[in-house]
Amino acid sequence: MSPKIKILATGAGGMLGGDVIKELSEKFEVFPTDLPELDVRNKEAINRWMGKIKPDYVLHMAAITDLDLCEENPELADAVNHIGTLNVAEACEKTGTSIIYISTSGIFSGRKKSPYSENDKPIPQNAYGKTKYLGELAVEKTLPSECRLILRAGWLFGGGKKDIKFVGKIYKLVHRLDKLTAVNDIYGSPNYSVDIGKLIDYLITNKVNGIYHASNEGCVTRFDIAEEIVRLAGVDCRVEPVPATDFPTRAPRPPMEAMTNKKLEKLGYKMRGWKEALAEYIDRLKCELEY
Ligand SMILES: NC(=O)c1ccc[n+]([C@@H]2O[C@H](COP(=O)([O-])OP(=O)(O)OC[C@H]3O[C@@H](n4cnc5c(N)ncnc54)[C@H](OP(=O)(O)O)[C@@H]3O)[C@@H](O)[C@H]2O)c1
């Protein structure tokens, strides 16, 4: 039997990491790392881990993902999201390792009236988007094409019991409130982290490289997602649509972040629809939270 493919994962303690590591560990040998043991700003630490594990792939998920924090502290966002990614890419280049870099739909301007494909030009509008896009460029400039896979994720949900992001928050709220509001003029594509894990498995197994959009199918607002959560939870809570101006944020939010997965479709790989993925996740939340 050939030895298992080894994957060193950065930022593995985050929301995406939890589900993806579990998914990939079924087939591959995965080494999860996070702060403080592997800070991607620290080249020496990266080189030490690379020497110790000798991975075939680095799954690079580490990032500052709080958009408003990135806007407030662009130096920190650049140090982690851009230079941290460059550091990881350089360590991969030195050792002949491949990188899988998780990027975002937040690199687009949002001015398009329909979902973005891989052919659209990124024009990021906030510090998070800019630094994640600079991360993409760092990967492209540092590594040969056969050693780089860039996956752009949409609005991620997942993590189960530990979920403190939109879906987890709304699921808890709809059990406590009889009314809530959700933004209805910003569009995105929901993205179940477990589905990203399955996709990475497929792309590694089939030795695929390049840039791919990786969201579940759909172009919806947070209002649509909240309404669907209420339906799936079977609770009596009214969701009211409101404009984004009702929730002022420091970082500007692009009004269109939805994506199509044109290149995955060309490969013959289909991400399932967001409603099916969300239904599976809400069933999981019901079990893990016991309500
Ligand atoms: N969440 C989304 O909707 C979304 C959408 C598209 C793409 N993505 C991308 O997907 C990846 C994972 O996102 P996520 O939602 O899992 O975010 P997350 O929960 O914030 O996880 C990111 C992880 O990176 C860690 N980290 C921060 N700075 C680091 C550093 N200097 N060195 C090493 N690790 C560091 C964080 O640790 P601390 O918690 O201690 O800071 C955290 O554990 C990110 O690259 C993100 O840009 C996310």
The ligand as a Gaussian input file, in Angstrom:
#p B3LYP/6-31G(d) Opt

LIG

0 1
 N      -15.739000      32.577000       6.904000
 C      -16.050000      32.783000       5.637000
 O      -17.222000      33.047000       5.302000
 C      -14.985000      32.672000       4.568000
 C      -15.382000      32.897000       3.237000
 C      -14.437000      32.760000       2.221000
 C      -13.132000      32.422000       2.529000
 N      -12.764000      32.239000       3.822000
 C      -11.359000      31.878000       4.084000
 O      -11.339000      30.592000       4.653000
 C      -10.252000      30.468000       5.566000
 C      -10.768000      29.941000       6.894000
 O      -11.789000      30.830000       7.357000
 P      -12.620000      30.567000       8.689000
 O      -13.993000      31.013000       8.442000
 O      -12.333000      29.193000       9.204000
 O      -11.942000      31.667000       9.628000
 P      -11.577000      31.596000      11.168000
 O      -12.585000      30.825000      11.913000
 O      -11.309000      33.011000      11.557000
 O      -10.209000      30.766000      11.137000
 C       -8.978000      31.314000      10.772000
 C       -7.939000      30.714000      11.672000
 O       -6.658000      31.315000      11.367000
 C       -6.034000      31.603000      12.614000
 N       -5.024000      32.640000      12.470000
 C       -5.165000      33.988000      12.557000
 N       -3.979000      34.585000      12.429000
 C       -3.060000      33.611000      12.256000
 C       -1.666000      33.595000      12.084000
 N       -0.936000      34.715000      12.090000
 N       -1.029000      32.405000      11.918000
 C       -1.735000      31.257000      11.944000
 N       -3.057000      31.187000      12.137000
 C       -3.720000      32.363000      12.285000
 C       -7.170000      32.030000      13.514000
 O       -6.774000      31.996000      14.862000
 P       -7.498000      33.002000      15.894000
 O       -8.944000      32.610000      15.925000
 O       -6.781000      32.757000      17.161000
 O       -7.302000      34.382000      15.331000
 C       -8.221000      30.981000      13.156000
 O       -8.073000      29.809000      13.905000
 C       -9.624000      31.862000       5.647000
 O       -8.484000      31.877000       4.841000
 C      -10.683000      32.783000       5.083000
 O      -10.115000      33.939000       4.495000
 C      -13.663000      32.354000       4.852000

